């Protein structure tokens, strides 16, 4: 069924368009005054004002590695994150833990662990797939660098961002 | 050769055209961006200098440093000529606009011509050549369409522009802009005749045709300066950037600044004709014809003129973000069917009032 759109018949003063223009000017003028006096504020001046305090718990920022409460690196270099990573941002070189090490029973650890932050899409798949809960997406979002090399987070940098995460998986504890 | 005259003129040209109009052009670009931002609930450029006031300087440096690229398919000579042809007439027209009463006994107008408005219309209509040449020489379809649109639009609205000030000239009986302002200072501004001889039955009656004139003049001014809602020659949504699509760097900047210069001169003319130029309301600080005023009063008059011009520019920007762009046939209809006739009728109405009411 066809819809009949009502076309209102304009009165003569409406056909002059001047009242309409005046009305429009009032609307835009009100926006102008409100923004000028700061009564209405939409924009956040980014580098000075930040929203960090309001970031939600589930915010997905830069991925980072964490150690457990005994300073052991949680990552066992299983490379699952490397394989699941959609943009292939993660490169892991596993290495064996020497037998005289305190954590020799863990057997493997990452020799090097690089995440190319130019490639990373912050999808969080690495966090999801990690059986050891060793990699987490933190709330850092301003990842900057002046060269491509600088944008690759190596192991040291990743632990620096990640820090210590207590609890969670305890299967490598001393007690066991 | 009169050395005093030459020196005074040079100083006035430097002071007015280069020290006031050009900075005002830069500032109005800044104001355009900040005011548009505020109207749209944004912030606008606020990083360069206090309140982003140095944004214009940054823009200028950017324009100077950009590659000045000339495409292979353009007609070189005309292509190079066009930007200058848009900028120069806009600056030439400021010669006859009185921007103050007098300072140190020197009239604050570069050329005290007795045919002020005619001179402005004659020179300002040259702007269209710049746009047409730009559209034609660019040798590509969007600039061409922009140029064609601009030609027809400017020709149509020039007629309304000229006709709309005929009633004013009839009322003032004068074509010298300086004396027109003097008359308004003594007898009430053209659209606000609230003091002097303006406050008689005749004066108040004459305010009606003057008001109609003002609306036609302002609207035509928008069309002449290619501002929204009449910016059909360069409407981004249809023609990329219209006539200056093929231009880059400083040549584009000349088009850009030429538009703003035309806007300022248009505002200056509107202020001079309708809003009493440099005069304060109610005859305050108004000198007698030819009377010398103190340097302080003279400076106040210059300040008043520029305050009014800035107000008018803000109105230009305000309108830009309030009204949508006209369709092309609507634009032509408005110009030829409505404004032309109304302007003609307005002339007759003014004549009748002048004739019947004593």
Boltz contact constraints between the chains, C-beta under 6 A:
constraints:
  - contact:
      token1: [A, 24]
      token2: [B, 322]
      max_distance: 6.0
  - contact:
      token1: [A, 25]
      token2: [B, 322]
      max_distance: 6.0
  - contact:
      token1: [A, 28]
      token2: [B, 39]
      max_distance: 6.0
  - contact:
      token1: [A, 28]
      token2: [B, 321]
      max_distance: 6.0
  - contact:
      token1: [A, 28]
      token2: [B, 322]
      max_distance: 6.0
  - contact:
      token1: [A, 31]
      token2: [B, 39]
      max_distance: 6.0
  - contact:
      token1: [A, 32]
      token2: [B, 38]
      max_distance: 6.0
  - contact:
      token1: [A, 32]
      token2: [B, 39]
      max_distance: 6.0
  - contact:
      token1: [A, 35]
      token2: [B, 38]
      max_distance: 6.0
  - contact:
      token1: [A, 35]
      token2: [B, 41]
      max_distance: 6.0
  - contact:
      token1: [A, 36]
      token2: [B, 38]
      max_distance: 6.0
  - contact:
      token1: [A, 42]
      token2: [B, 41]
      max_distance: 6.0
  - contact:
      token1: [A, 43]
      token2: [B, 43]
      max_distance: 6.0
